Each structure stands twice: as C-alpha cells, then as structure tokens.
Amino acid sequence: DALSYVRARSLFLPCSLVLFAGEGICRGAGDTKPPLRAAALAGVLNAVLDPLLMFGVAGLPAFGVAGAAAATGLSQLAASALLLRELARKRSAEGLARAAPRAPRKTDEERAAARKLLTTSLATLTRSTAQLGCWVFIASEVSRRLGPAAIAAHGVVLKVWLLFVLAAEAPAVAGQVLCARHGSTG
C-alpha cells in the first residue's frame, strides 16, 4: 500500500513545489488571499475525490490507497493552477515587466544579506526535513509494532498537532510581512 501511495503521489510532486513557491511569492508580496483560496479549493476537491477514487462510486473502479494519493495530487494540481492563474493576473494587473531589468553589481552588504538568507533557509529546510523524518519513522514503528488501529490514532493526533502548529505559524507570517514593510520604508 505504501509503495502504491508513493508512486501515485510522486507524479504530483511538481504541483507541491508550485504551491510552496507560489505561497512564498504571495507571502513576500504581503497578499495571503490567493494561497488561502488555493488551499480551500484543494481541501474541497480532495474531500470530493477521495471517496470517488478510493472506493469507486457510480461504476468507477476503486483504487484504494493509490486513489487517495491521486485525489490529493489532483487537488494540488487544481490548487497550483488556480494559484498560478491568480499570480499571472496580479502580475498583468500591476503592469510588471516580463523581463527583469539588468541588476546592478551587488555590494558587500547585499552579499552578506543574501548569505544570511541562505543560511536561514537552509536551517528551516533542515528543521522541516528532520520533522518529516521523525514523523515517518514514528509512523513506521507504530504501524509495525501496534497495528492499524494505532497508526490511525497516530494519524489523527499528528493532524491535530499540525493544525495547532500551522495556526501558531500564521501570526508569524503576518509579522514577517509587517517587519518587511517597515524595514523597506524606514
């Protein structure tokens, strides 16, 4: 089951990348409404597609775990298409140039800021990778030692915990935008 899930989900990894990048662009611009709309679309679409692809409804074949992965992937595909469309519309509405002007040579201060940003990004990537690795390890151990009921309970607890983590992160995003605006004007 895990292998069929990973195979189906891996087809949609570019959609995940587009969603993360698009969300970052919107965060940087201080506009978090497009990612919210994309996430809402993904959530609704996933709720509709999951039973259809997992259990097969109205004569459709049942794909089981691979159907759950495909439903999530298709939801992310639709969400990334919506986010890209909204970003393109915003770009054309603001009249931004298609080709970026040639950048002047970087100063030492700009290079230091870029190194600091890269270091911070690398630390965040390391933290996220470690968290994901721990979740996968714990899930595999729970599954192997305790069985399906325990892994289901683990999944529920993990999702509740993630909800609280993301809710706590939301004010931090707003704070980042406010600090960036204040720093660029002052």
N, C-alpha and C positions, 0 to 999 in steps of 0.2 A: 504494500500500500504506500509506504513512504517513497519508494522509488518511482511509482507511477505519479505521485503527487509532485515530486521534484521535477520529473520530466515535463509535466504539463505546465508547472509554474515557470520553469526556466525559459519557456518560449516567450513569456511576457516580461522578462527582466528589463528590456529597454523601456517599457512603459513605466516601471517603477523609477527608473533613472530620470525619465522626463518629468514625472510627478515631483520627485525630490528637487530637481533643478528648477522647475517652474515655481515651486513653493519658495525656494531660496530667492529667486528673482523678485517675486512678489513681496517677500519679507524685506528685501533691500529697498524696494520702492515704497514700503510702508502701506501696501494695499493687500490685506489678507482676505478680502472677499472672494477673489477668484479661486484660491485653494479651498476655501470653505465650500463653495458651490461644487467644485470638482469632487471633494470628499463626500458631499451629500449625494451627488449622482452615483458615485462608486458604491456607497452604502446601500442605497435603494436598489440599484441594479444587481448588486451581489445578493441581496435578500430575495430578489425575484428569480435570479438564475440558479442559485444553489439548489433548491428543490427540483427544478426542472432538469438540471444536468446530473444531479446526484441520484435521484430516484426515478427519473423518467416519467413524465406526466403526459397524458393525452397522446399515447402512442410513440413518444420519443424514447429512445433507448436509455437505460440507466448506465451511467459511467462511474458511479461510486466516488471514491476518493479523487480520482483524476477529474471527475466532473466538478468537484468542489474547487480544485485548483484552477480549472478552466473558467469557472464562474468568477473567481477572484481576478484572474488575469484579464478576462473580457471586461470586467468592471473597471479595472485600472486602465485598460485601453481606451474605453469611453471617457474616463475622467481625464486622461492625459490629452486626448483630442480636444475636449472642452477647454482645458487649461491653455493649450497652445492656441486655440482659436481666440480666447479672451486676451491673451498676451499679444497676439498679432493685431487684434482690433485696437488695443490700447496703444500699441506702437504706431499704427497708422493714424489714430486719432490725435496723438501728440505731435505728429509730423516729424518723427525721429528719422534721421538719415539712415539709409540702408547700409552704406559703407561708413565705417568709423573713420574719423579723420586720423591722420598720422600722429601718433603720440610723441610728445617731446621727450628728450632724454630724461631718464629718471635721476632724481637726486639721491644722495645717501640717506636722507630722511625717509624718502619713499621706499627705498630698498629695505630699510630696517622695518618699516611698517609692513611691507609685503612678507618679510621673513617671520615677523610676529604673527601675522595672519595665518601663514602656512603652518607654523608651529602649533597654533591653537586649533586649526582644522585637523591636523594630524592627531593631536591629543583627543579631540572629540571622536574621530574615526576609531582610534584605539579603544576608547571607552565603549563606544557602541558595539564594536566587534567583540569585546570581552563580554558585554552583557548578553549579546545574542549567543555567543558560545556557551555561556553558563546556562541559558535557557534551554538550549538544545541538549546539553549534557544532562541537565536535571530531568528533562522530559524523557530522554532515552533511558535513564536509570529508573525513573518511576514506571515507565512502560515495561521494562524488562523485569523489574522486581515485584511490582504490585498489581499489574494488570490494567485492563481497560477502564474500570471504574475510577481508579486512582489517577490515571492520565487524564480522564475527563474532568475530574475535580481540579487537577493541576492546571488544565487549560482555562477553566473558569476563574480561578484565583489569579492566574497570570494576566488575563484580560482585565479584571477589576483593578489589579495593581497598575497596569499600563494606563488605564483610564485616569487614575489619580496622578500618575507621573505626567501625562500629557496635559492634564488640567493645571498642574502646578507650573508647567513649562510655558503655558500661554501668556501669563503676565510677563515672563522673562522676554518673550518675543516683543511684546509691546514696549517694554523697557529698552530693548536694543534699538528699536526704531526711534524712540524718543531721544535716546542718547546720540544716535547718529545724526538726527536732525539738529539737535542742539550743538553738537560738535562741528557740523558743517556751516552753521550760521555764526558761530562765535569764534 
